[in-house]
C-alpha cells in the first residue's frame, strides 16, 4: 500500500476551494472584503480586432501617400508641341541671329535644310524632326533671347520707351537737340535737324509720319539696344 502524500498546510492558488486543506491568510496578498479567498486582479482584455474592409470598396481604404508619378501622355504631347513651335520660331530667324544661339550643329543644320525645302509634306516632316532635336537642348535660354529680339523683355521695353521720349522731346522742346548733341557729339546733326523740321510739318498738315519714323530709326542708331555693342564704343583691338 502506497503511503499517502501529506497535504499542504494551507490552500494555494492552485486549489483554493479544497475544504480539506486549512486556509491561511497571507498578509502580502490583497483580499476582497466580501470573500475569504485571495483577491485576483482583473486582467485587461486584448484589443478587439480591426473591422475587415472586405466588400466595402476602395473608399474605405486609407489614402496612398503622394508619389512622384511620371508625366502623362497628354503633358508629354503638349511639351513636344511647344518645342516644335519654338523650333518654328528658330526657322524664322536670320542667319546672324541664329549664329548667336547656343544650339547643336545637328539642329542648326536641320534649320538650314528647312529653308531649302519647298514641298509642304516635306516641310511638315522636317519640322517634326526639328522638334525632336529640340528635346535635347535647354529651351529657356533660347526663349529669353527670343524675348529680347521680339521686344517683349522688360529691358527692351524700357529701351523703346526711352527712344520715344527722345523723339517727342526733339519735336516739342527746342533745347532737346542741344542736350542730345552734348551727350552724343558724333551724330549727324544736319540730318537730324532736317528730319525734325519735316516731322513737325507732317504733324501740322496731318500727313503720314514718314520723317517721324526716320527720327526713331536714327535714335536707335544713336542709342544701341541693350546687349548690343556699338562699333565706335567697342574696345580697340
Secondary structure, DSSP 8 states (H G I E B T S, - for coil): --------SS--GGGTT-TTS-----TTS-B-TT-SSB---------------TTS-GGGS-----------HHHHHHHHHHHHHHHHHHHTS-HHHHHHS---HHHHHHHHHHHH--SHHHHHHHHHHHHHHGGGS-HHHHHHHHHHHTT-SHHHHHHHHHHHHHHHHHHH-TTHHHHHHHH-TTS-HHHHHHHHHHHHHHHHTT---HHHHHHHHHHHHHS--TT---TTTS---
